[in-house]
Amino acid sequence: MDYHVFKSAINGYLSRHVNGDKRPTFFEISETYPALDAVTQAYAEIASEFRQLMDRQLILPAYHEVDSGEKEISATTNHKWNVFMLELLGHKPPTNRGYCPKTCDVLAGVPNLMQAFFSILDPRKSVPLHEGPYLGYLRYHLGLHCPKTNAPYIVVNSQKYTWRDGEAVLFDDSYPHEVINNADDYRAVLIVDVLRPLPFLPRQVNKLTTTIARHTYGRAVAKKVEAFAAAYQERAGRKAA
């Protein structure tokens, strides 16, 4: 079966269990996914590890360099959108995780975690309007380095949210959304995708779908992430020599 036909069928099924187009856009974290509150509370440790990572001046991949499906939103506007993957559908890139052990310890306490990565937008890097591909997850952002002057913001389903350091938001990534960024400094957030809370039967369908994705999409992206990680180490070794 064509992937897009399969995805559309699953999204149509899940839509019936989340109130369709009337489903919420933003969610109260403490009510919807309280385990994510522990991530927010660990902001100081996570931000510290992120700053240490940036101080290493690693050449991080652009989003579409590890996930070609993101090319239309990553490569079609000026400047770069870089990512640093920590987990994807059960794949845990060991080199990347070695740079951020405390962050990974915090993430280990989040049940049904699908994906986690640092998302870094270059100064003035905007992201065009798009929709997330799948209804089966919700997306969490924790602000790590958020410019205050010309503060970047995201618009989800026509609703605006402005990132701030140490503050978190949970939203439905499957709604149309875009990032407006006119700042002269970079913007960084920790992104965590979690399985959407659902009744029993659709929850099982969601888990099966993501298990299938782990062995197809997830494996392919994880291999690319590790290839970039090997390049970090090689360049670091040349500098040390």
C-alpha positions as CSV (number, residue, x, y, z in Angstrom):
1,M,0.0,0.0,0.0
2,D,1.2,3.5,-0.8
3,Y,2.5,5.2,2.4
4,H,0.4,8.3,1.9
5,V,-2.8,6.2,1.5
6,F,-2.0,4.3,4.7
7,K,-1.3,7.5,6.6
8,S,-4.5,9.1,5.4
9,A,-6.5,6.1,6.4
10,I,-5.0,6.0,9.9
11,N,-5.5,9.8,10.3
12,G,-9.1,9.5,9.3
13,Y,-9.7,6.8,11.9
14,L,-7.9,8.7,14.7
15,S,-9.8,11.9,13.8
16,R,-13.0,10.3,14.8
17,H,-11.6,9.8,18.3
18,V,-10.2,13.3,18.9
19,N,-13.2,15.4,17.9
20,G,-12.1,16.0,14.3
21,D,-11.6,19.6,13.3
22,K,-12.9,20.7,16.7
23,R,-10.0,19.2,18.6
24,P,-7.9,21.6,20.7
25,T,-4.9,23.4,19.3
26,F,-3.0,24.0,22.5
27,F,-3.1,21.8,25.7
28,E,-2.5,22.3,29.4
29,I,0.6,20.2,30.0
30,S,-0.3,19.4,33.6
31,E,-3.7,18.0,32.6
32,T,-2.9,16.3,29.3
33,Y,0.7,15.0,29.8
34,P,1.9,15.7,33.3
35,A,5.0,13.7,32.8
36,L,6.3,16.5,30.6
37,D,6.2,18.9,33.6
38,A,9.4,17.1,34.8
39,V,11.1,18.1,31.6
40,T,10.1,21.7,32.1
41,Q,11.3,21.6,35.7
42,A,14.7,20.3,34.5
43,Y,15.1,23.4,32.3
44,A,18.3,24.5,34.0
45,E,20.1,21.2,33.5
46,I,18.9,20.8,29.9
47,A,19.8,24.4,29.0
48,S,23.3,23.9,30.5
49,E,23.9,20.8,28.4
50,F,22.6,22.5,25.3
51,R,24.9,25.5,25.8
52,Q,27.9,23.1,26.3
53,L,26.9,21.4,23.0
54,M,26.8,24.8,21.2
55,D,30.1,25.8,22.7
56,R,31.7,22.7,20.9
57,Q,30.8,24.4,17.6
58,L,29.8,21.1,16.0
59,I,28.6,21.3,12.4
60,L,25.0,20.1,13.0
61,P,22.9,18.8,10.2
62,A,20.0,20.7,8.7
63,Y,16.7,19.1,9.3
64,H,16.3,17.8,5.7
65,E,19.8,16.3,5.8
66,V,18.7,13.7,8.2
67,D,15.0,13.6,7.2
68,S,14.5,14.2,3.5
69,G,10.7,14.5,4.0
70,E,11.3,17.8,5.8
71,K,13.0,19.4,2.8
72,E,10.0,21.5,1.8
73,I,9.9,23.3,5.2
74,S,13.7,23.2,6.0
75,A,15.3,24.1,2.7
76,T,12.9,26.4,1.0
77,T,13.5,29.6,3.1
78,N,16.8,31.4,3.7
79,H,19.2,30.3,6.4
80,K,19.4,27.0,8.2
81,W,17.2,24.9,10.5
82,N,19.6,22.6,12.4
83,V,18.7,19.6,14.5
84,F,20.4,17.4,17.1
85,M,18.5,14.1,17.5
86,L,18.3,12.4,20.9
87,E,15.6,9.8,20.3
88,L,13.4,8.7,17.4
89,L,10.8,5.9,17.6
90,G,13.0,3.9,20.0
91,H,16.2,4.6,18.2
92,K,18.7,6.3,20.5
93,P,21.7,7.7,18.7
94,P,24.6,6.9,21.1
95,T,27.0,9.6,20.1
96,N,24.5,12.4,20.3
97,R,23.2,11.1,23.6
98,G,26.7,11.1,25.0
99,Y,26.8,14.9,24.8
100,C,23.6,15.2,26.8
101,P,23.3,12.5,29.5
102,K,21.3,14.6,32.0
103,T,18.8,15.6,29.3
104,C,18.4,12.0,28.3
105,D,17.9,10.9,31.9
106,V,15.0,13.4,32.1
107,L,13.5,12.2,28.8
108,A,13.6,8.6,30.0
109,G,10.9,9.5,32.5
110,V,8.4,10.5,29.8
111,P,6.1,7.6,28.8
112,N,5.3,6.9,25.1
113,L,7.9,9.3,23.9
114,M,8.2,9.2,20.1
115,Q,10.9,11.7,19.3
116,A,13.1,14.2,21.0
117,F,15.6,16.7,19.5
118,F,17.1,20.1,19.8
119,S,15.8,22.4,17.1
120,I,17.9,25.4,16.2
121,L,16.9,28.1,13.8
122,D,19.5,30.5,12.4
123,P,18.9,34.2,12.8
124,R,15.9,35.2,10.6
125,K,15.2,31.6,9.6
126,S,11.4,31.2,9.3
127,V,9.5,28.0,8.6
128,P,6.7,28.1,6.0
129,L,3.1,27.1,6.7
130,H,2.8,23.3,6.8
131,E,1.0,20.5,8.7
132,G,2.5,17.7,10.7
133,P,2.0,14.4,9.0
134,Y,0.2,12.4,11.7
135,L,-2.6,12.8,14.2
136,G,-1.2,10.3,16.6
137,Y,1.1,12.6,18.5
138,L,1.3,15.9,20.3
139,R,4.3,18.2,20.2
140,Y,6.0,19.8,23.2
141,H,8.5,22.7,23.0
142,L,10.8,23.9,25.8
143,G,12.4,27.3,25.2
144,L,16.2,27.1,25.6
145,H,17.6,30.1,23.7
146,C,14.8,32.5,22.7
147,P,15.6,36.0,21.5
148,K,13.7,38.8,23.2
149,T,14.2,41.4,20.5
150,N,12.0,40.7,17.5
151,A,11.0,37.5,19.4
152,P,10.4,34.5,17.0
153,Y,6.9,33.0,17.3
154,I,4.9,30.1,16.0
155,V,1.3,30.3,14.7
156,V,-0.7,27.1,15.1
157,N,-4.2,27.0,13.6
158,S,-4.2,30.8,13.5
159,Q,-3.2,31.0,17.2
160,K,0.1,32.7,18.1
161,Y,2.6,31.5,20.7
162,T,5.9,33.3,21.5
163,W,8.8,31.2,22.9
164,R,10.5,32.2,26.1
165,D,13.5,30.6,27.9
166,G,12.3,28.0,30.4
167,E,8.7,28.0,29.3
168,A,7.0,25.1,27.6
169,V,4.0,24.6,25.3
170,L,2.1,21.5,24.1
171,F,0.2,21.6,20.8
172,D,-1.3,19.7,18.0
173,D,1.3,19.6,15.3
174,S,-1.1,18.2,12.7
175,Y,-2.8,21.6,12.4
176,P,-1.4,24.1,9.9
177,H,1.5,26.0,11.5
178,E,4.4,28.3,10.6
179,V,7.3,30.1,12.3
180,I,7.9,33.8,11.9
181,N,11.5,34.7,12.8
182,N,12.9,38.2,12.3
183,A,15.4,38.0,15.2
184,D,19.2,38.6,14.8
185,D,20.0,35.8,17.2
186,Y,19.4,32.1,16.9
187,R,16.3,30.4,18.4
188,A,16.6,27.0,20.1
189,V,14.0,24.7,21.7
190,L,13.8,21.1,22.9
191,I,11.1,19.3,20.9
192,V,9.5,16.2,22.4
193,D,6.8,14.3,20.5
194,V,4.6,12.0,22.6
195,L,1.8,9.6,21.7
196,R,-1.6,11.4,21.8
197,P,-3.8,10.2,24.7
198,L,-6.6,8.1,23.2
199,P,-9.2,5.6,24.2
200,F,-8.1,1.9,24.3
201,L,-8.7,0.7,20.7
202,P,-7.4,3.7,18.8
203,R,-4.5,3.8,21.3
204,Q,-3.5,0.3,20.2
205,V,-3.8,1.3,16.5
206,N,-1.6,4.3,17.2
207,K,1.1,2.1,18.9
208,L,1.0,-0.4,16.1
209,T,1.4,2.4,13.5
210,T,4.4,3.9,15.3
211,T,6.0,0.4,15.7
212,I,5.8,0.0,11.9
213,A,7.3,3.5,11.5
214,R,10.1,2.6,13.8
215,H,11.3,-0.1,11.4
216,T,11.0,2.0,8.3
217,Y,11.1,5.7,8.7
218,G,12.8,5.7,12.1
219,R,15.6,3.3,11.1
220,A,16.4,5.4,8.0
221,V,16.6,8.7,9.9
222,A,18.6,7.1,12.7
223,K,21.3,5.9,10.3
224,K,21.7,9.4,8.9
225,V,21.9,10.8,12.4
226,E,24.7,8.4,13.3
227,A,26.5,9.2,10.0
228,F,26.6,12.9,11.0
229,A,27.7,12.0,14.5
230,A,30.7,10.0,13.1
231,A,31.6,13.2,11.2
232,Y,31.6,15.2,14.5
233,Q,34.0,12.8,16.0
234,E,36.3,12.7,13.0
235,R,36.5,16.5,12.9
236,A,37.1,16.6,16.6
237,G,39.9,14.0,16.3
238,R,41.6,16.1,13.5
239,K,41.5,19.2,15.7
240,A,43.0,17.4,18.7
241,A,45.8,16.0,16.5
